[in-house]
Amino acid sequence: MFQDVVRRHPDKVALIYEATGEQWTFRRLDEYSNAVANYFYQQGFRLGDVIAIFMESRPEFVGLWLGMAKVGIEAALINFNLRLDSLVYCVTTSGAKAIIFGGELSSGESLGRSWSRVSQRSRKLQTKRQLAALKAGEDGKSPGDKRQKRSAGI
């Protein structure tokens, strides 16, 4: 369904980030989500794997979960207001193999203690560092062929 909208309205605005007024078209969202899908597939994540997303609402948030869905990765959407025991509990019970977090959430004493407990079970991926290339549109090709191969057991 999303691909049909992208084909029909590639330059129509899909997302507006209220904090900055930044606008993402359907084409940009599709290219970003394709890059996300390809990145995680190359990192070894596969159908049914869970990755937690812990970041404030912004266009990348949508692009991350959409991209992960394109290759069958489940997104555990973690409330960015959580700290300490609540944060550890939510990430742990999600079964996430990795955590994507925004740079705005990477500091602070309470988060530091939470991360040390969570990182024993999951890989941490900081969007501003490891996913910076995605914003530039690196490898924005559709991951569709990979998904078909994977679902066929290859």
DRENROFI-849051 format. One line per field, with one value per residue (C-alpha): residue number from 0; residue in three letters; x, y, z. Coordinates in Angstrom, 3 decimals. Layout:
// DRENROFI-849051
n <- NUM, ...
res <- ala, ...
u <- X, ...
v <- Y, ...
w <- Z, ...
***
This chain:
// DRENROFI-849051
n <- 0, 1, 2, 3, 4, 5, 6, 7, 8, 9, 10, 11, 12, 13, 14, 15, 16, 17, 18, 19, 20, 21, 22, 23, 24, 25, 26, 27, 28, 29, 30, 31, 32, 33, 34, 35, 36, 37, 38, 39, 40, 41, 42, 43, 44, 45, 46, 47, 48, 49, 50, 51, 52, 53, 54, 55, 56, 57, 58, 59, 60, 61, 62, 63, 64, 65, 66, 67, 68, 69, 70, 71, 72, 73, 74, 75, 76, 77, 78, 79, 80, 81, 82, 83, 84, 85, 86, 87, 88, 89, 90, 91, 92, 93, 94, 95, 96, 97, 98, 99, 100, 101, 102, 103, 104, 105, 106, 107, 108, 109, 110, 111, 112, 113, 114, 115, 116, 117, 118, 119, 120, 121, 122, 123, 124, 125, 126, 127, 128, 129, 130, 131, 132, 133, 134, 135, 136, 137, 138, 139, 140, 141, 142, 143, 144, 145, 146, 147, 148, 149, 150, 151, 152, 153
res <- met, phe, gln, asp, val, val, arg, arg, his, pro, asp, lys, val, ala, leu, ile, tyr, glu, ala, thr, gly, glu, gln, trp, thr, phe, arg, arg, leu, asp, glu, tyr, ser, asn, ala, val, ala, asn, tyr, phe, tyr, gln, gln, gly, phe, arg, leu, gly, asp, val, ile, ala, ile, phe, met, glu, ser, arg, pro, glu, phe, val, gly, leu, trp, leu, gly, met, ala, lys, val, gly, ile, glu, ala, ala, leu, ile, asn, phe, asn, leu, arg, leu, asp, ser, leu, val, tyr, cys, val, thr, thr, ser, gly, ala, lys, ala, ile, ile, phe, gly, gly, glu, leu, ser, ser, gly, glu, ser, leu, gly, arg, ser, trp, ser, arg, val, ser, gln, arg, ser, arg, lys, leu, gln, thr, lys, arg, gln, leu, ala, ala, leu, lys, ala, gly, glu, asp, gly, lys, ser, pro, gly, asp, lys, arg, gln, lys, arg, ser, ala, gly, ile
u <- 0.000, 2.784, 4.629, 1.480, 1.302, 5.008, 4.514, 1.429, 2.625, 6.424, 6.814, 3.797, 4.611, 4.282, 5.651, 6.089, 8.317, 6.532, 9.623, 11.579, 9.074, 11.170, 9.145, 9.680, 8.112, 6.910, 9.984, 12.360, 10.593, 10.737, 14.444, 15.300, 13.291, 14.925, 18.341, 17.305, 16.066, 19.284, 21.444, 19.825, 19.743, 23.492, 24.020, 22.481, 18.999, 16.290, 12.572, 11.108, 14.057, 13.097, 14.865, 13.807, 13.433, 13.980, 13.868, 11.753, 9.182, 10.701, 10.685, 13.552, 11.389, 8.819, 11.517, 13.191, 10.134, 8.946, 12.366, 12.606, 9.120, 10.214, 12.548, 10.364, 12.100, 9.714, 10.002, 9.550, 8.518, 9.801, 8.367, 11.182, 10.115, 11.036, 14.077, 15.731, 13.744, 10.821, 13.139, 15.110, 11.890, 10.369, 13.502, 14.169, 10.624, 10.542, 13.213, 15.096, 18.407, 19.423, 18.334, 18.229, 18.318, 18.435, 21.453, 19.208, 18.570, 22.130, 23.248, 22.205, 23.029, 19.759, 20.036, 23.653, 22.696, 19.794, 21.982, 24.579, 21.866, 20.211, 23.445, 24.177, 21.362, 21.241, 23.444, 23.036, 22.825, 22.966, 21.114, 23.316, 26.459, 25.732, 22.723, 24.030, 24.755, 21.102, 20.053, 22.357, 20.442, 23.114, 21.752, 18.187, 17.283, 14.316, 15.107, 12.283, 14.487, 16.081, 12.692, 11.489, 14.641, 14.381, 10.731, 11.578, 14.048, 17.221
v <- 0.000, 2.444, 1.696, 2.552, 5.963, 6.553, 5.731, 7.947, 10.898, 10.776, 14.521, 14.992, 15.807, 12.731, 14.061, 17.488, 17.738, 20.323, 21.323, 22.500, 22.620, 20.043, 18.251, 14.751, 13.678, 10.138, 9.629, 10.741, 8.576, 5.590, 6.102, 6.522, 3.459, 1.418, 2.465, 1.455, -1.927, -2.566, -1.460, -3.794, -6.678, -6.203, -6.163, -9.641, -8.855, -11.095, -11.811, -11.825, -10.108, -7.276, -3.918, -1.308, 2.311, 4.784, 8.310, 11.424, 11.752, 12.992, 11.859, 9.406, 7.574, 6.767, 5.910, 3.521, 1.430, 1.478, 0.352, -2.392, -3.619, -3.874, -6.743, -8.256, -6.786, -5.939, -2.538, -2.280, 1.351, 2.486, 5.629, 8.194, 9.467, 6.206, 5.996, 3.552, 0.429, 1.191, 1.609, -1.539, -3.514, -2.405, -3.040, -6.386, -7.708, -6.636, -9.206, -6.620, -7.706, -4.061, -0.578, 2.479, 5.671, 9.323, 11.339, 13.559, 10.572, 9.296, 11.422, 11.913, 10.013, 8.063, 6.992, 5.978, 3.586, 2.239, 1.706, -0.241, -2.667, -2.909, -3.239, -6.557, -7.970, -5.821, -4.012, -0.233, 1.701, 5.467, 7.040, 10.111, 8.020, 4.659, 5.733, 9.128, 7.771, 6.855, 10.486, 11.143, 8.534, 5.832, 2.604, 3.840, 0.925, -1.233, -4.273, -6.227, -8.850, -9.724, -10.138, -12.523, -14.644, -14.731, -15.730, -18.515, -19.917, -18.773
w <- 0.000, 0.943, -2.314, -4.295, -2.609, -3.278, -6.982, -7.303, -5.183, -4.798, -4.227, -1.963, 1.662, 3.864, 7.169, 8.722, 11.773, 13.893, 15.917, 12.853, 10.011, 8.128, 5.463, 4.129, 0.841, 0.225, -1.978, 0.785, 3.375, 1.011, 0.258, 3.929, 4.952, 2.160, 3.457, 6.984, 5.731, 3.817, 6.744, 9.251, 6.792, 6.192, 9.965, 10.175, 11.464, 10.000, 9.932, 13.448, 15.138, 17.473, 17.681, 20.249, 19.132, 21.963, 20.591, 20.464, 17.694, 14.457, 10.806, 11.326, 13.873, 11.186, 8.649, 11.086, 11.895, 8.282, 7.051, 9.635, 8.680, 5.043, 5.974, 8.681, 11.730, 14.547, 16.206, 19.966, 20.355, 23.748, 25.351, 25.365, 28.812, 30.550, 32.818, 35.210, 36.124, 33.784, 30.819, 31.625, 32.078, 28.762, 26.724, 28.418, 28.033, 24.371, 23.592, 21.546, 20.072, 19.659, 20.688, 18.446, 20.420, 19.530, 20.566, 22.678, 24.946, 25.271, 28.184, 31.758, 34.891, 35.098, 31.468, 31.942, 34.716, 32.668, 29.587, 31.520, 32.664, 29.240, 27.252, 28.892, 26.766, 23.615, 21.142, 21.217, 17.965, 18.172, 15.282, 15.012, 14.538, 12.959, 10.909, 9.777, 6.308, 5.893, 6.037, 3.110, 1.124, 1.051, -0.432, -0.783, -3.060, -2.209, -0.079, -1.770, -3.421, -0.087, 1.569, -1.138, -0.827, 2.956, 2.981, 0.513, 3.045, 1.304
***
